[in-house]
Amino acid sequence: MTFRERFMRHETEFDEIFDLTDKWGFSDDPRTLREYLGLTAEEEDVWISESDEALEELLVKERGS
């Protein structure tokens, strides 16, 4: 299960994304970081072009709380 799926189910906090990003960076996983985390293209764009906080706000809005 991806970070996004767990976050949307309230099974993890947003801060887990930082640990997973580090883990992905040191792995040989062939997936892109977006795929690894399960983010949509829109979410990735917000994260890259705006900030961590903007991504968190978007995800919280999407999950409804």
Summary of the structure (lengths in Angstrom):
residues: 65
radius of gyration: 11.3
end to end distance: 20.4
largest distance: 34.4
contacts: 149
relative contact order: 0.18
helix: 65%
strand: 0%
